[in-house]
Amino acid sequence: MCGIVGYIGNKDAPVICVEGLKRLEYRGYDSAGIAVVTSRGLDVRKVVGKLANLEALLKEQPLHGPVGIGHTRWATHGKPSVENSHPHISCAGDIAVVHNGIIENYADLRSRLQAEGHEFRSQTDTETIAHLVEKYYDGDLAAAVRRACADLEGSFALGVLHAKHPDILIGARRFSPLVIGIGEGENFIASDMGAVRKWTDRVYVIDDDEMGVLTTDGVDLMDLQGKPIERSVYVIPWPADAAEKGGHRHFMHKEIYEQPMAMRECLRGRLSDPDRPITLDGLNMTEEEIRNLRKVVLSACGTAYHAGLVGRYLIENFARVPAEADLAAELRARDPVVLDNTLAILVSQSGETADTLVALRELKEKGAKIVSVINVVDSSIARESDGVVYIQAGPEIGVASTKAYTLQVLTLQMIAAHFAEVRGVQSPQALREFKEGILCVPDQAAELLSREDAVREVAQAYYQFHNALYLGRGINLPSALEGALKLKEISYIHAEGYSAGEMKHGPIALVEPSLFTVAVAVQGSVYEKMIGNIQEIKAREGPVIGVATDGDDYIPGEADHVLWVPPCPELVSPATVQIPLQLFAYHVADLRGCPIDQPRNLAKTVTVE
């Protein structure tokens, strides 16, 4: 979603704000702007389009000052325009506000404020906040922000400046992420740690209905009633250059290549020997709780949901616990029944996905125990969970998730294996083979990356197509769904993932020479059935890319092209199958000249419902 950066200190605020916003470009945006308290008062620069446009404007119309706020906007209320871009200012022009989230009662507030004489310049919900702060301001900016927040319904992360207070920067939040970076003689606010990591590795993670009053000398934390809060400093564990491309043309490509190392980090301290039990610190479940499980519900959005589908299959098939997977955005609508001894596993890269957070609260209120599978430490979902298993992927910048997906799958495989161990539902030999297969995944991932040139050759044959069908069965149906999502996200080719068993129930009508099919046909229990589906497609002159296990003699004679993967147990295969599908999507998009790291209309983290 939108990006926020704020700065107060002894440097030039516009430089810091623009540089920080560049580190949030992966979120997606359609306009940008900054507000700075200068020697002349509050001054604002806003543009439609990319940050390069803002930089060009700042060269023509420079701004300088020690305190400022910046924003990149993804339109929700009002079309992309200079008027609707942030920061928004009060009637008197001395208060500036940037905002992530959605104010649900903004129309009512706007009507009331207009009746009181406030004049609005935009169609946004955010401008309402600037006028509310102005309404309540009587010399105490922090008190005015608190009173304004009390009127707001919905979600917000705020940065607020006042021309009469050049020594203060205020940040506040409810349901939208916000951190405060702690420096020496300078402090920061940001919607993401990555925006401030260049200057500091120390942050306060702000919780719901909390705010910070920043000066050059320190930070006062309080709740929205003004009560002081004590908060431990969080030290960002990754280096400052982790958010750089490191010689790769795109973040997505870099993050695909980071998978072998990230997988090793994910396994470290948890699974090192197939003959020893898995240790999952943070799971926070006793063996008795695991043995007494009646049901597991996995819930997530997008790519994380596909990982949850893998988890559902694993937990039911291998750990022998009834399991279901729900799209988080749909879970609350069906008023789910939560049985005694139900475990809910919430999956999210950012830990801030709004729909997943709502699903968590729904399930928790109904009595489920909550365990989250998360990448970002101390995120909202992590803090509200009973247990957390971090995937240890490091920062993921590319909008199209790659390493987070495979590490979510790897983590869910370990959870399923751990449950099976504790419940005693698998033979020692089956457990050993599964764990041995998981341990081989990092090396197999590295081997798959060495085959990139072959994947690019396949992409060369298909990048001009406009439609694609991805087929899978069993535990690799999610692989097909995720492969299709990657292709449509970054190449804009219309791609659909289907169960191969559903072909005769409709999708086969689409098959023709202008539509290509990617069929996940690795060795396993559904291999012969996948062969039958490939033959059905070829009989109708549809081109086929097979995803097959090294050494397969049959698939090359049936498919037009093959993406090869090393042999592994079927239950492990989703962690490796996805890598050539990621590379295929990447190279198709690259050959089509698409903006891979910033696909249109998409944001990295969806922090509004």
N, C-alpha and C positions, 0 to 999 in steps of 0.2 A: 504494500500500500504506500501511501504518501511518506515522505521522509522529512524529518525535523533535525536541525542542528542549531544550537545556540552557543554563544561564547561570551565570556566576560573575563577580562585580563589586561595584560600589557601589550598584546599584539594587536594587529589590525583585524577587527572582527570580520569584515567582508572576506578577507583571504581565507580565514579559518572556516567560515560558513560554507563558502563555495567548495573548498577542498573536501570538507566533510560530506557535503551533498553528493559530490562525485562518487564517494564510496557507498552511496545509497542508490546509485542509478539503476542497479539491478532490480530495484523494487518496481520499476515502471512508473512513468509520469508523463504528463502532457503540458505542464507549465512549471515555472520556477520563479522564486523571488526572494529578496532579503530586505530586512528593515534594520537600520542602524541608528543609534543615538549619536549624532555628531555634535560638533560645537554649535551648530545652528538649530539643533533640535532633532526630532525624528524625521528620517528620510527613508524612502522606499524605492526599490527598483524591481519591476516584475516583467516577465516575458512569457509568451506562449512558445512551446517547443523545448528544445534541449538546453542544458546548462551552458553550452557554447554560446547560445544567444544571450544568456545573462552575462557571461563574461565579456562579450562584445559590447553590450550596453554599458557595463561598468567601465570599460575603457573610454567610451564616449562621455559618460556621466559618472565620474568616480565618486566613491563613497569611502569615508575613513572614519573610524571610531573604535573604541575599546569594548563595546558591547553591541551585540547584534543577534538576530535570529534569521534562519534561512529555511526554505521549504521547497520540496518538489511535490506537485499535486497530481493526483489521479482523479479525474472528475467523477463526482457522485451527484452533487446538487449544482446544476448549472453547467453549461457547455464549457469547454476549454477556451478561456479568453483572459486578457490582461485583467479585466475587472473581477473575474472570478478566481484568479490565482491568489495565492497567499504571499505575504502577510496581509491581513485585513486590518483596517485602522478605524478608530472611533471618529465621531463627528468632528471633534476639535482637532483631530490629526495628531494627537500626542500619545495615543495608546496603540500598540501593534500586537496582533495575535497570530500565531500559526497553530494549526490544529490537524491532528489525525483522528479519524473516527467519524461517527455520524450522530448528530444531535436530533433525536427523534421528535422532540417537541418544539423544534425551531420555528415552525410556522406560527404557532400560538405566541411564542415569545416575540417574534418579529412584529406581529400585529400589535401586541401590547406596547412595544417600544416605539413603533411608528405613531401610535396614538399619543405617546408622551412627547413626540417631537423629534425623535431620532430619524435621520435620513440615511437610507441604505443605498449602496452603490453597486451591489452584486446580487446574484441569485443564490448565494451559498448559505448553508447552515452556519458556517464558521463566523461570518460577519456578526451574527447575533451575539457571539461571545464578547467581541470587542465593545459592542454597545452596552452589554450588561456590565462589564467591568467599568466602563465610563459612568454608567448610572450609579454604581455603588461607590465609586472612588470619592473619598473625602480626605485624602492625604496619606492614607495607608494602603499601598498597592496590594500587599499580601492579603489584607482583609477584604479588599474589593474582589480579588480573584476567588477567594473562598466563598463569598456570597454569590458570585456569579455561578460557580460550580454547583452550588446548592440548588440553583434553578434549572440545571441541565438534566435532561433525561437522555440516556443513550451512552455512547462511548466517546472518550476523548483522551488525547495526550496533547498538552498545551505548552507553548512557549509564549511568555508575555513580557513586553517592554513598556516603559513609560518615559517620555522625554524629561519629566521632572525628577526621575530617579535613574540617572546614568550609572549609578553604582549598584544596581540591582537587576538580576535576571530571574524570572520565576518559571518553574516547570510544575505541571500537575497532571494527574492521570486518573482514568477510570476505564478499565477494560481494554485500553490500548497501550502498547509497551512504551516505556520511557526509562532512560537511565541518566544518571548524573555523573559525568566524568570529573575526577578530582586531580588537579594539577598543583604546581607550585606557583602561587601568585596568579592563577587562572583556573577557571572551572568551566564546565561544558554541560549542555543537555543534548540528548540525541534519542532518536527512536530506535537506534541499533548500536550496539557496542562498537561495531566495525567503523562507524563514522568518526569515533574519537580515538581509536586505538593508536593512530599515528603519534598522538601527543601524550597519551597516558594509558596505563594498564590497570588503573584503579577506578572503580565505579561504585556508586550506590544504585541498586536495582529498586526502582520505586514501585510500590504496590498500589492496588486500587484505593482510590479516595485518599491519596497522599500527595504532598507537594514539597518542593524544595525552593528555598530562597537563596540564590547564589550571589556572592560578592567575589571580589578578587581574593579575599582572605579566607573564605570558607563557605560552608553550606549549612543552612539550618533546615532540618527536616521536620515536618509536622503533618498531622492529618488535616482533613478539610474542616475540622472544627477549631484548628489552631493549636492542638495539643502536641507538644514536642515528641519526636520519635527517635529512638536509638536504633541504628542500623549498622551491621557489620559491613566493612568494605569488601567487595568482591574483586579478586585479582583475575583479569582476563588471562586465560591460560595459553593463548596462541600469540605468536610473535607479530610485530607490527607489519611485516611484509606478507603475512598470510593472506591478506586481501588484495594482493597484487597478482598479475597474470603469470609472472615467472617465466617469460619467454614464449608462452602459448598465445595464440591469436585471440582466443576467447576463454573466459572463465569456465565455460562448460567443458571445453577440451581439457583444461588444466585439472578440473575436478574429476573427470573420467579417469585421468592418469593418476590421480591421488588415491584411487580405490585400493590398490594392493597394500599400501602403507597404512591407510585408515582401517582396513580390515584387520591388520595385525594389531593395531591399537585397540580395536573393538574386542578382540579375543584375549588380549593381554590380561593376565590376572584372573581370567574367568574360565578359559579352556586352554590347556597347554598339553594335555596328555589324554588320549582316548580311554585310558584305563583309570582315570581319576575323575571324581565327580565335578560337575560344573559348579562354579561359585559365582553367584550374582549379587554382589553387594548393592544395596539400594532397593532390591526387590521387596524387602520388608514383608515377607510372608513366611510363616512357620510351616514346618513339614505337615503339621496337622491341618492347617488351612488348605494346603495343596491337596492333601489326600481327601479332604471333605468337599472339594469343589463339585458343584452341581451344574454349573454353566459358566462359560466364558463369553463375554461380548466384546468384540473389537470394533472400535469406531474411529473414523478418520476422514480426511478429505483428499481428493486428488490422488497424487502419487502415493501418499501415505496410506490411503484406503486400499490401493492395490497391494501394498505390503501387508496390510491387515488381512486381506483375502488369503495371502500365503499363510499368515499366522493362523487363520481359522482352520485351514486345511491341516496344518501341522498339529495343532492342539487337539483336533478331533481325531485325526488319523493316527498320530503317534502317541499323544499323551492320553487319549481315550476319554476326553472330557467333551460333552456337547458344547458346540461353539457356533457362534454366528458373527457375521461382520455387517456393520451398518455404516452407510454414509452419514456422517455426523449431522449434516444439514437436514436429514430426513428423520433422524432417530426420535427427536422430541415430538414430531407430528403424529407418530403412531402410539404415543403414550406407552412405552415399553413396559412389560411385566418383568419385574426383577425378583427372582427367587432368592430364598435364603442361600448363603454360600455362593453368591454370584461374584465373579471377578470381571471387572471392566478394564480392558487394556486400550488406552488412548494413544494413538500414534501421530506424531507431528514433528517435523524438522525444527520449526521455530519455537514450538511451545507456546505460540501466541495466536494460533488459528482460531478465529472467533467461533465458528460453528462447532469445532471440537471442544472448545472450552465450555460452550453451552451444553453440549452432550455430556461432558464430564459432570457438570453440576446437576443435570437431570438424573443421571445414574447414581451419583453419590447421595442425592436427596432421597432416592428410593432404596438406599441401603446397600448398594454394591461397594465392594472394596475396589479402590482405584489404583491401578499401576500404569504409569505412562512410559512410553518408549520415545525418548526425546533426544534432540541434538543440543539445543541451546540450554546451558546450565542456568538454573535459577529463573527460568521463564515462568510465565503465569501458570501454565498447565502443570509444570513440574512442582511448583509451590503448593498447588491445590490437590496434589495426588498423595495417596498413602504410601506409595513406593515409586521409585523412578529407576529405570535402567537406561543410562545414557549410551548413545550409540558411538560416541567418540569420533565423529566425522570431521571435527574442525569446522571452520566457517565455510559455508556453501553460498557462493555469490550468484552463480548462474540461476536465472529464473526457473529453467527446466531442471528439476532435481535429478541428480545422477548418483553421486556417492552416498547421499542420505538414504536413497531407496535401497541400495544393496546392503547397506549397514543396518537398516531397519529389518530387512529380511534376515540377515545374519543374526541379529539380536533375538528376533522371534524364534529362529531355529534353536538358539541356545535355551530360550525359555521353555520351548516345547520339550527339548531333551531333558532339561532339569525336572520338569513336571513328570515326565515319563520315568525318570530315575526314582524320584520320591514316591510315586504311586505304584511302582513295581509292575508296570503294565507291558514292558518290553523285555525281551531276553537280553542277557549280557552281551551276546554277540550282535544283536540288532542295535543296541545302544552304542557299542564300540564302533560299528561300521558307520553309523550316522555321525558320531563325533569325529571320527577319522576323516570323513568326507568334509565336514565343516572346517577342520584344520587345514585341509588342502586348498581351500577356496582362495586365500591370498596369492599363493603361487600360481594357481590357475588363472586368476585375474591378470597377473603380470604376463602370463603366456598369451592370453587373449589380446592384450594391448600390443604385443609384438606382431600381431596379424593385422594391424590397422590398414596397411596398404591394400590387402585383399578385400577388406570391407569397403574401402573407398572405390575400388573397381566395380563392386556390385552397385554402390550408390550411383556411379556414373551411368549405369544402364537404366536407372529408374527415376532420376531426379526431375525429369520432365513430365512424369505422370501427374494426374490430378486426383486420383482416387486409389485407396489401398484398403485391403482387408487383412486383419491379423487374426490368426486362429490358434487356439491352444485348447488343451483338455486337462482335467485334473489339476494338479498343483501348478501347472504351467498355463492355465487359463489366465491368471493374473499377469503372467509374463506377456501374453498377447495384448491384454488391456493396457499395460504400461508401455509396451512398444508402440502401440497405436497413439497413445497420448503424447509420447515424446515426438513422434513424427508430426502430428498436427500442431503441437505447441510451437515448434520452431521453424517448420518448413511451410506451414499453411496448406499442406496437402490434406485433403479430407481423408481421414483414416478411422476405421472402426475396428474395435476388438470384439471378437465373438467366441463363444464356445464352439468348437468344431462340430460338436454334437447337434448344434442348432442350425447347421447349414441347410438342411432340407426343409427347415421351418421358415424360410424366407430369404436369408442372405444369398443363397445360391442364385437367386434371380438377378443379382448384380454382376455375376461373373461374365466377363467378356475380355477381349484383348486389351482394352484400355484401362482395366483395373488389375493391379497386381496384388498377389496374396503372399503374406509372410506366414509360414506354417511352422510352429514350434514342434518339432518332431524328434526330440532327443530320445535316447533309449529309456524304456521304462514300461509301465503297465499299460499305457495308452498308445504305444508306438504303432501297433498294427492298425488301430483305428485312424490314427493320423495319416498313415499311408493311404487308406481308403479315401479320406477327404482330399488329399492331394490329387489322387487319380480322378476324382469327380471334377475338380477344378480344371485339370489338364484336358479332360474330355470335352470341356466347353471353351477351350482355347484361352484359358486364363493363365498368364505368366505367374510362376511360383518361385519364391525364395524360400528354401528350406533351411531351418535351423536344426542342425544334425550333429550327432556325436562323432568325434574323430574315429575314422576306420569304418564308418557305415558305407557299405557297398551298394545299397539299394537306392537311397535318396538321390544321389547324383544322376541316376538314370531316370528319375521321375521329375525332379525340379529343374528349373532353368538355371538357377544359381543356388549356391549353398553358403551359409555362414556356419563355420565349424566351431564346436566347443569341446573341451576335453571331457573324457568320461568321468562321471561322478554318480553317487546315489541319487535316485530320482528326487527324493525329498530335499536334497541340497541344491539341485540344478537351478532353481530360480535366481540364486545369487550369482551364477556365472552366465546363464543364458542372456541376462539383460545387458551385459557389456557390449557384445556385438550389435545388439539392437540400439543401444545408445550411440555407438559410433556410426551406425548406418544413418540414423536420424540426423546426427551432427553433419555428416558429409553431404547428405541430400540437401539440407538447409544451406550449407556453405556453397554448394554448387549453384543453388538458386539465388544466392546473394542476399539471404535473409539476415536480419539483425539478431543473431543467435542469442546473445546475452540479454537482449531487451525485446522479446517478442511483443508484438502489438497487443494492446488491451490487457496484458497480463501483469501481475505483481508477484513478487517472491512470496510475500506473507500476506494472507488475506485476513486482516484484523477487523473486518466488519462483516456482519451476517448478510 
